[in-house]
Amino acid sequence: MKSTVVILLMYLLLAVSCFALGSEKTDSEVYEIDYRGPETHNSRPPPETLHGKTPYIHHKTSAAGSAGALVGGQN
């Protein structure tokens, strides 16, 4: 029982030291992020694309005016 505890503690000490060595290697690779903003990006969004569809435009017609009068209850 005592030898099992000693072996387990030795294993944990070795595992912790290996993880510590691995973290030193990853810290050396730090990437610099460029936050320049307006120099690299447009302030305007791109125009909307219609994908071949005709634009839907609301037009006032005389038929719409008479239908609106009927909806309100006036003739």
DONU-58867 format. One record per residue: residue in one letter; residue number from 1; x negated, y negated, z negated of N, C-alpha, C in turn. Coordinates in pm, whole numbers, plus 50000, padded with zeros to 5 digits. Atoms other than C-alpha are relative to their C-alpha. Layout:
DONU-58867
<r><r>A</r><k>NUM</k><n_X>X</n_X><n_Y>Y</n_Y><n_Z>Z</n_Z><ca_X>X</ca_X><ca_Y>Y</ca_Y><ca_Z>Z</ca_Z><c_X>X</c_X><c_Y>Y</c_Y><c_Z>Z</c_Z></r>
...
//
This chain:
DONU-58867
<r><r>M</r><k>1</k><n_X>49917</n_X><n_Y>50119</n_Y><n_Z>50000</n_Z><ca_X>50000</ca_X><ca_Y>50000</ca_Y><ca_Z>50000</ca_Z><c_X>49913</c_X><c_Y>49874</c_Y><c_Z>50000</c_Z></r>
<r><r>K</r><k>2</k><n_X>50088</n_X><n_Y>50115</n_Y><n_Z>50010</n_Z><ca_X>49722</ca_X><ca_Y>49759</ca_Y><ca_Z>49906</ca_Z><c_X>49923</c_X><c_Y>49979</c_Y><c_Z>50131</c_Z></r>
<r><r>S</r><k>3</k><n_X>50074</n_X><n_Y>50013</n_Y><n_Z>49874</n_Z><ca_X>49531</ca_X><ca_Y>49831</ca_Y><ca_Z>50229</ca_Z><c_X>50092</c_X><c_Y>49946</c_Y><c_Z>50111</c_Z></r>
<r><r>T</r><k>4</k><n_X>49905</n_X><n_Y>50050</n_Y><n_Z>49901</n_Z><ca_X>49846</ca_X><ca_Y>49760</ca_Y><ca_Z>50435</ca_Z><c_X>50017</c_X><c_Y>49849</c_Y><c_Z>49985</c_Z></r>
<r><r>V</r><k>5</k><n_X>49986</n_X><n_Y>50144</n_Y><n_Z>50025</n_Z><ca_X>49883</ca_X><ca_Y>49417</ca_Y><ca_Z>50273</ca_Z><c_X>49874</c_X><c_Y>49927</c_Y><c_Z>50045</c_Z></r>
<r><r>V</r><k>6</k><n_X>50126</n_X><n_Y>50063</n_Y><n_Z>49959</n_Z><ca_X>49516</ca_X><ca_Y>49337</ca_Y><ca_Z>50334</ca_Z><c_X>49991</c_X><c_Y>49995</c_Y><c_Z>50152</c_Z></r>
<r><r>I</r><k>7</k><n_X>50003</n_X><n_Y>49997</n_Y><n_Z>49853</n_Z><ca_X>49541</ca_X><ca_Y>49442</ca_Y><ca_Z>50699</ca_Z><c_X>50099</c_X><c_Y>49899</c_Y><c_Z>50057</c_Z></r>
<r><r>L</r><k>8</k><n_X>49900</n_X><n_Y>50096</n_Y><n_Z>49954</n_Z><ca_X>49857</ca_X><ca_Y>49235</ca_Y><ca_Z>50743</ca_Z><c_X>49950</c_X><c_Y>49856</c_Y><c_Z>49983</c_Z></r>
<r><r>L</r><k>9</k><n_X>50055</n_X><n_Y>50134</n_Y><n_Z>50022</n_Z><ca_X>49691</ca_X><ca_Y>48927</ca_Y><ca_Z>50591</ca_Z><c_X>49887</c_X><c_Y>49968</c_Y><c_Z>50097</c_Z></r>
<r><r>M</r><k>10</k><n_X>50109</n_X><n_Y>50021</n_Y><n_Z>49903</n_Z><ca_X>49383</ca_X><ca_Y>48972</ca_Y><ca_Z>50811</ca_Z><c_X>50058</c_X><c_Y>49973</c_Y><c_Z>50139</c_Z></r>
<r><r>Y</r><k>11</k><n_X>49937</n_X><n_Y>50019</n_Y><n_Z>49869</n_Z><ca_X>49607</ca_X><ca_Y>49000</ca_Y><ca_Z>51118</ca_Z><c_X>50060</c_X><c_Y>49859</c_Y><c_Z>50010</c_Z></r>
<r><r>L</r><k>12</k><n_X>49941</n_X><n_Y>50134</n_Y><n_Z>49998</n_Z><ca_X>49794</ca_X><ca_Y>48682</ca_Y><ca_Z>51025</ca_Z><c_X>49893</c_X><c_Y>49891</c_Y><c_Z>50008</c_Z></r>
<r><r>L</r><k>13</k><n_X>50108</n_X><n_Y>50098</n_Y><n_Z>49992</n_Z><ca_X>49469</ca_X><ca_Y>48491</ca_Y><ca_Z>50972</ca_Z><c_X>49941</c_X><c_Y>49993</c_Y><c_Z>50140</c_Z></r>
<r><r>L</r><k>14</k><n_X>50052</n_X><n_Y>49998</n_Y><n_Z>49863</n_Z><ca_X>49340</ca_X><ca_Y>48600</ca_Y><ca_Z>51312</ca_Z><c_X>50099</c_X><c_Y>49940</c_Y><c_Z>50098</c_Z></r>
<r><r>A</r><k>15</k><n_X>49897</n_X><n_Y>50052</n_Y><n_Z>49909</n_Z><ca_X>49670</ca_X><ca_Y>48517</ca_Y><ca_Z>51481</ca_Z><c_X>50008</c_X><c_Y>49848</c_Y><c_Z>49990</c_Z></r>
<r><r>V</r><k>16</k><n_X>49993</n_X><n_Y>50145</n_Y><n_Z>50019</n_Z><ca_X>49678</ca_X><ca_Y>48166</ca_Y><ca_Z>51331</ca_Z><c_X>49879</c_X><c_Y>49933</c_Y><c_Z>50063</c_Z></r>
<r><r>S</r><k>17</k><n_X>50119</n_X><n_Y>50060</n_Y><n_Z>49941</n_Z><ca_X>49320</ca_X><ca_Y>48098</ca_Y><ca_Z>51438</ca_Z><c_X>50005</c_X><c_Y>50005</c_Y><c_Z>50153</c_Z></r>
<r><r>C</r><k>18</k><n_X>49986</n_X><n_Y>49992</n_Y><n_Z>49853</n_Z><ca_X>49395</ca_X><ca_Y>48216</ca_Y><ca_Z>51795</ca_Z><c_X>50098</c_X><c_Y>49896</c_Y><c_Z>50051</c_Z></r>
<r><r>F</r><k>19</k><n_X>49903</n_X><n_Y>50102</n_Y><n_Z>49959</n_Z><ca_X>49699</ca_X><ca_Y>47988</ca_Y><ca_Z>51815</ca_Z><c_X>49940</c_X><c_Y>49861</c_Y><c_Z>49990</c_Z></r>
<r><r>A</r><k>20</k><n_X>50064</n_X><n_Y>50131</n_Y><n_Z>50016</n_Z><ca_X>49491</ca_X><ca_Y>47696</ca_Y><ca_Z>51689</ca_Z><c_X>49904</c_X><c_Y>49974</c_Y><c_Z>50115</c_Z></r>
<r><r>L</r><k>21</k><n_X>50091</n_X><n_Y>50017</n_Y><n_Z>49887</n_Z><ca_X>49231</ca_X><ca_Y>47753</ca_Y><ca_Z>51962</ca_Z><c_X>50078</c_X><c_Y>49974</c_Y><c_Z>50129</c_Z></r>
<r><r>G</r><k>22</k><n_X>49919</n_X><n_Y>50021</n_Y><n_Z>49880</n_Z><ca_X>49503</ca_X><ca_Y>47771</ca_Y><ca_Z>52227</ca_Z><c_X>50059</c_X><c_Y>49861</c_Y><c_Z>50007</c_Z></r>
<r><r>S</r><k>23</k><n_X>49942</n_X><n_Y>50135</n_Y><n_Z>49999</n_Z><ca_X>49655</ca_X><ca_Y>47439</ca_Y><ca_Z>52121</ca_Z><c_X>49896</c_X><c_Y>49895</c_Y><c_Z>50034</c_Z></r>
<r><r>E</r><k>24</k><n_X>50105</n_X><n_Y>50095</n_Y><n_Z>49963</n_Z><ca_X>49318</ca_X><ca_Y>47263</ca_Y><ca_Z>52160</ca_Z><c_X>49983</c_X><c_Y>49993</c_Y><c_Z>50151</c_Z></r>
<r><r>K</r><k>25</k><n_X>50015</n_X><n_Y>49998</n_Y><n_Z>49854</n_Z><ca_X>49304</ca_X><ca_Y>47370</ca_Y><ca_Z>52524</ca_Z><c_X>50114</c_X><c_Y>49925</c_Y><c_Z>50068</c_Z></r>
<r><r>T</r><k>26</k><n_X>49886</n_X><n_Y>50066</n_Y><n_Z>49936</n_Z><ca_X>49652</ca_X><ca_Y>47240</ca_Y><ca_Z>52603</ca_Z><c_X>50000</c_X><c_Y>49850</c_Y><c_Z>49976</c_Z></r>
<r><r>D</r><k>27</k><n_X>50003</n_X><n_Y>50143</n_Y><n_Z>50027</n_Z><ca_X>49590</ca_X><ca_Y>46899</ca_Y><ca_Z>52443</ca_Z><c_X>49909</c_X><c_Y>49924</c_Y><c_Z>50095</c_Z></r>
<r><r>S</r><k>28</k><n_X>50095</n_X><n_Y>50068</n_Y><n_Z>49912</n_Z><ca_X>49310</ca_X><ca_Y>46825</ca_Y><ca_Z>52689</ca_Z><c_X>50064</c_X><c_Y>49960</c_Y><c_Z>50133</c_Z></r>
<r><r>E</r><k>29</k><n_X>49934</n_X><n_Y>50031</n_Y><n_Z>49873</n_Z><ca_X>49553</ca_X><ca_Y>46813</ca_Y><ca_Z>52984</ca_Z><c_X>50120</c_X><c_Y>49909</c_Y><c_Z>49976</c_Z></r>
<r><r>V</r><k>30</k><n_X>49894</n_X><n_Y>50098</n_Y><n_Z>50021</n_Z><ca_X>49755</ca_X><ca_Y>46496</ca_Y><ca_Z>52929</ca_Z><c_X>50021</c_X><c_Y>49926</c_Y><c_Z>50131</c_Z></r>
<r><r>Y</r><k>31</k><n_X>49968</n_X><n_Y>50067</n_Y><n_Z>49875</n_Z><ca_X>49933</ca_X><ca_Y>46354</ca_Y><ca_Z>53231</ca_Z><c_X>50045</c_X><c_Y>49858</c_Y><c_Z>49972</c_Z></r>
<r><r>E</r><k>32</k><n_X>49961</n_X><n_Y>50139</n_Y><n_Z>50015</n_Z><ca_X>49968</ca_X><ca_Y>45981</ca_Y><ca_Z>53266</ca_Z><c_X>50122</c_X><c_Y>49972</c_Y><c_Z>50088</c_Z></r>
<r><r>I</r><k>33</k><n_X>49877</n_X><n_Y>50029</n_Y><n_Z>49927</n_Z><ca_X>50317</ca_X><ca_Y>45868</ca_Y><ca_Z>53368</ca_Z><c_X>50001</c_X><c_Y>49852</c_Y><c_Z>50035</c_Z></r>
<r><r>D</r><k>34</k><n_X>50000</n_X><n_Y>50138</n_Y><n_Z>49951</n_Z><ca_X>50350</ca_X><ca_Y>45553</ca_Y><ca_Z>53577</ca_Z><c_X>50141</c_X><c_Y>49943</c_Y><c_Z>49988</c_Z></r>
<r><r>Y</r><k>35</k><n_X>49870</n_X><n_Y>50063</n_Y><n_Z>50020</n_Z><ca_X>50637</ca_X><ca_Y>45327</ca_Y><ca_Z>53468</ca_Z><c_X>50004</c_X><c_Y>49861</c_Y><c_Z>50062</c_Z></r>
<r><r>R</r><k>36</k><n_X>50008</n_X><n_Y>50133</n_Y><n_Z>49940</n_Z><ca_X>50580</ca_X><ca_Y>45040</ca_Y><ca_Z>53709</ca_Z><c_X>50135</c_X><c_Y>49946</c_Y><c_Z>50042</c_Z></r>
<r><r>G</r><k>37</k><n_X>49864</n_X><n_Y>50043</n_Y><n_Z>49968</n_Z><ca_X>50943</ca_X><ca_Y>45028</ca_Y><ca_Z>53823</ca_Z><c_X>50015</c_X><c_Y>49928</c_Y><c_Z>50131</c_Z></r>
<r><r>P</r><k>38</k><n_X>49968</n_X><n_Y>50073</n_Y><n_Z>49878</n_Z><ca_X>51010</ca_X><ca_Y>44750</ca_Y><ca_Z>54077</ca_Z><c_X>49895</c_X><c_Y>50012</c_Y><c_Z>50110</c_Z></r>
<r><r>E</r><k>39</k><n_X>50102</n_X><n_Y>49987</n_Y><n_Z>49897</n_Z><ca_X>50679</ca_X><ca_Y>44800</ca_Y><ca_Z>54254</ca_Z><c_X>50017</c_X><c_Y>50128</c_Y><c_Z>50081</c_Z></r>
<r><r>T</r><k>40</k><n_X>49988</n_X><n_Y>49870</n_Y><n_Z>49932</n_Z><ca_X>50766</ca_X><ca_Y>45160</ca_Y><ca_Z>54341</ca_Z><c_X>50142</c_X><c_Y>50037</c_Y><c_Z>50037</c_Z></r>
<r><r>H</r><k>41</k><n_X>49860</n_X><n_Y>49963</n_Y><n_Z>49974</n_Z><ca_X>51148</ca_X><ca_Y>45163</ca_Y><ca_Z>54353</ca_Z><c_X>50079</c_X><c_Y>49877</c_Y><c_Z>50044</c_Z></r>
<r><r>N</r><k>42</k><n_X>49909</n_X><n_Y>50107</n_Y><n_Z>49959</n_Z><ca_X>51417</ca_X><ca_Y>44957</ca_Y><ca_Z>54524</ca_Z><c_X>50099</c_X><c_Y>49972</c_Y><c_Z>49887</c_Z></r>
<r><r>S</r><k>43</k><n_X>49900</n_X><n_Y>50033</n_Y><n_Z>50101</n_Z><ca_X>51658</ca_X><ca_Y>44771</ca_Y><ca_Z>54300</ca_Z><c_X>50141</c_X><c_Y>50027</c_Y><c_Z>50051</c_Z></r>
<r><r>R</r><k>44</k><n_X>49868</n_X><n_Y>49974</n_Y><n_Z>49942</n_Z><ca_X>51946</ca_X><ca_Y>44837</ca_Y><ca_Z>54541</ca_Z><c_X>50021</c_X><c_Y>50150</c_Y><c_Z>50018</c_Z></r>
<r><r>P</r><k>45</k><n_X>49973</n_X><n_Y>49859</n_Y><n_Z>49974</n_Z><ca_X>52114</ca_X><ca_Y>45178</ca_Y><ca_Z>54559</ca_Z><c_X>50012</c_X><c_Y>50025</c_Y><c_Z>50150</c_Z></r>
<r><r>P</r><k>46</k><n_X>49987</n_X><n_Y>49972</n_Y><n_Z>49858</n_Z><ca_X>52121</ca_X><ca_Y>45355</ca_Y><ca_Z>54896</ca_Z><c_X>50144</c_X><c_Y>49983</c_Y><c_Z>50046</c_Z></r>
<r><r>P</r><k>47</k><n_X>49863</n_X><n_Y>50017</n_Y><n_Z>49950</n_Z><ca_X>52424</ca_X><ca_Y>45289</ca_Y><ca_Z>55121</ca_Z><c_X>50075</c_X><c_Y>50133</c_Y><c_Z>49999</c_Z></r>
<r><r>E</r><k>48</k><n_X>49918</n_X><n_Y>49879</n_Y><n_Z>50001</n_Z><ca_X>52712</ca_X><ca_Y>45533</ca_Y><ca_Z>55105</ca_Z><c_X>50003</c_X><c_Y>50061</c_Y><c_Z>50140</c_Z></r>
<r><r>T</r><k>49</k><n_X>49990</n_X><n_Y>49931</n_Y><n_Z>49871</n_Z><ca_X>52721</ca_X><ca_Y>45792</ca_Y><ca_Z>55379</ca_Z><c_X>50140</c_X><c_Y>50057</c_Y><c_Z>50014</c_Z></r>
<r><r>L</r><k>50</k><n_X>49863</n_X><n_Y>49953</n_Y><n_Z>49976</n_Z><ca_X>53049</ca_X><ca_Y>45892</ca_Y><ca_Z>55537</ca_Z><c_X>50002</c_X><c_Y>50142</c_Y><c_Z>50055</c_Z></r>
<r><r>H</r><k>51</k><n_X>50012</n_X><n_Y>49864</n_Y><n_Z>49948</n_Z><ca_X>52926</ca_X><ca_Y>46225</ca_Y><ca_Z>55684</ca_Z><c_X>50094</c_X><c_Y>50023</c_Y><c_Z>50118</c_Z></r>
<r><r>G</r><k>52</k><n_X>49921</n_X><n_Y>49983</n_Y><n_Z>49878</n_Z><ca_X>53104</ca_X><ca_Y>46171</ca_Y><ca_Z>56016</ca_Z><c_X>50147</c_X><c_Y>49963</c_Y><c_Z>49986</c_Z></r>
<r><r>K</r><k>53</k><n_X>49859</n_X><n_Y>50036</n_Y><n_Z>50020</n_Z><ca_X>53436</ca_X><ca_Y>46058</ca_Y><ca_Z>55865</ca_Z><c_X>50018</c_X><c_Y>49851</c_Y><c_Z>50027</c_Z></r>
<r><r>T</r><k>54</k><n_X>49970</n_X><n_Y>50141</n_Y><n_Z>49978</n_Z><ca_X>53601</ca_X><ca_Y>45732</ca_Y><ca_Z>55962</ca_Z><c_X>50032</c_X><c_Y>49935</c_Y><c_Z>49865</c_Z></r>
<r><r>P</r><k>55</k><n_X>49973</n_X><n_Y>50066</n_Y><n_Z>50127</n_Z><ca_X>53623</ca_X><ca_Y>45477</ca_Y><ca_Z>55680</ca_Z><c_X>50150</c_X><c_Y>49981</c_Y><c_Z>49979</c_Z></r>
<r><r>Y</r><k>56</k><n_X>49859</n_X><n_Y>50015</n_Y><n_Z>50034</n_Z><ca_X>53960</ca_X><ca_Y>45463</ca_Y><ca_Z>55502</ca_Z><c_X>50021</c_X><c_Y>49856</c_Y><c_Z>49955</c_Z></r>
<r><r>I</r><k>57</k><n_X>49977</n_X><n_Y>50142</n_Y><n_Z>50028</n_Z><ca_X>54078</ca_X><ca_Y>45101</ca_Y><ca_Z>55508</ca_Z><c_X>50150</c_X><c_Y>49979</c_Y><c_Z>49983</c_Z></r>
<r><r>H</r><k>58</k><n_X>49859</n_X><n_Y>50030</n_Y><n_Z>50024</n_Z><ca_X>54407</ca_X><ca_Y>44983</ca_Y><ca_Z>55359</ca_Z><c_X>50040</c_X><c_Y>49877</c_Y><c_Z>50080</c_Z></r>
<r><r>H</r><k>59</k><n_X>49949</n_X><n_Y>50112</n_Y><n_Z>49922</n_Z><ca_X>54603</ca_X><ca_Y>44762</ca_Y><ca_Z>55598</ca_Z><c_X>50142</c_X><c_Y>49970</c_Y><c_Z>49955</c_Z></r>
<r><r>K</r><k>60</k><n_X>49862</n_X><n_Y>50038</n_Y><n_Z>50030</n_Z><ca_X>54917</ca_X><ca_Y>44568</ca_Y><ca_Z>55515</ca_Z><c_X>50078</c_X><c_Y>50001</c_Y><c_Z>50131</c_Z></r>
<r><r>T</r><k>61</k><n_X>49915</n_X><n_Y>49995</n_Y><n_Z>49882</n_Z><ca_X>55192</ca_X><ca_Y>44644</ca_Y><ca_Z>55765</ca_Z><c_X>50140</c_X><c_Y>49954</c_Y><c_Z>49963</c_Z></r>
<r><r>S</r><k>62</k><n_X>49862</n_X><n_Y>50042</n_Y><n_Z>50027</n_Z><ca_X>55551</ca_X><ca_Y>44531</ca_Y><ca_Z>55801</ca_Z><c_X>50080</c_X><c_Y>50115</c_Y><c_Z>49940</c_Z></r>
<r><r>A</r><k>63</k><n_X>49929</n_X><n_Y>49886</n_Y><n_Z>50056</n_Z><ca_X>55670</ca_X><ca_Y>44885</ca_Y><ca_Z>55719</ca_Z><c_X>49973</c_X><c_Y>50012</c_Y><c_Z>49850</c_Z></r>
<r><r>A</r><k>64</k><n_X>50032</n_X><n_Y>49993</n_Y><n_Z>50142</n_Z><ca_X>55491</ca_X><ca_Y>44875</ca_Y><ca_Z>55386</ca_Z><c_X>50076</c_X><c_Y>49894</c_Y><c_Z>49922</c_Z></r>
<r><r>G</r><k>65</k><n_X>49926</n_X><n_Y>50105</n_Y><n_Z>50068</n_Z><ca_X>55662</ca_X><ca_Y>44548</ca_Y><ca_Z>55300</ca_Z><c_X>50145</c_X><c_Y>50038</c_Y><c_Z>49979</c_Z></r>
<r><r>S</r><k>66</k><n_X>49860</n_X><n_Y>49961</n_Y><n_Z>50017</n_Z><ca_X>56012</ca_X><ca_Y>44688</ca_Y><ca_Z>55361</ca_Z><c_X>50012</c_X><c_Y>50116</c_Y><c_Z>49904</c_Z></r>
<r><r>A</r><k>67</k><n_X>49994</n_X><n_Y>49888</n_Y><n_Z>50093</n_Z><ca_X>55932</ca_X><ca_Y>45006</ca_Y><ca_Z>55169</ca_Z><c_X>49982</c_X><c_Y>49950</c_Y><c_Z>49856</c_Z></r>
<r><r>G</r><k>68</k><n_X>50020</n_X><n_Y>50056</n_Y><n_Z>50134</n_Z><ca_X>55814</ca_X><ca_Y>44799</ca_Y><ca_Z>54873</ca_Z><c_X>50128</c_X><c_Y>49937</c_Y><c_Z>49948</c_Z></r>
<r><r>A</r><k>69</k><n_X>49874</n_X><n_Y>50060</n_Y><n_Z>50043</n_Z><ca_X>56149</ca_X><ca_Y>44617</ca_Y><ca_Z>54867</ca_Z><c_X>50099</c_X><c_Y>50108</c_Y><c_Z>49956</c_Z></r>
<r><r>L</r><k>70</k><n_X>49909</n_X><n_Y>49892</n_Y><n_Z>50036</n_Z><ca_X>56337</ca_X><ca_Y>44948</ca_Y><ca_Z>54854</ca_Z><c_X>49961</c_X><c_Y>50062</c_Y><c_Z>49867</c_Z></r>
<r><r>V</r><k>71</k><n_X>50044</n_X><n_Y>49940</n_Y><n_Z>50126</n_Z><ca_X>56128</ca_X><ca_Y>45076</ca_Y><ca_Z>54566</ca_Z><c_X>50045</c_X><c_Y>49913</c_Y><c_Z>49883</c_Z></r>
<r><r>G</r><k>72</k><n_X>49960</n_X><n_Y>50091</n_Y><n_Z>50107</n_Z><ca_X>56208</ca_X><ca_Y>44770</ca_Y><ca_Z>54356</ca_Z><c_X>50151</c_X><c_Y>49994</c_Y><c_Z>49981</c_Z></r>
<r><r>G</r><k>73</k><n_X>49856</n_X><n_Y>50002</n_Y><n_Z>50011</n_Z><ca_X>56582</ca_X><ca_Y>44821</ca_Y><ca_Z>54412</ca_Z><c_X>50064</c_X><c_Y>49883</c_Y><c_Z>50071</c_Z></r>
<r><r>Q</r><k>74</k><n_X>49946</n_X><n_Y>50115</n_Y><n_Z>49928</n_Z><ca_X>56624</ca_X><ca_Y>44515</ca_Y><ca_Z>54633</ca_Z><c_X>50013</c_X><c_Y>50037</c_Y><c_Z>50148</c_Z></r>
<r><r>N</r><k>75</k><n_X>49980</n_X><n_Y>49977</n_Y><n_Z>49856</n_Z><ca_X>56768</ca_X><ca_Y>44533</ca_Y><ca_Z>54989</ca_Z><c_X>49992</c_X><c_Y>49873</c_Y><c_Z>50077</c_Z></r>
//
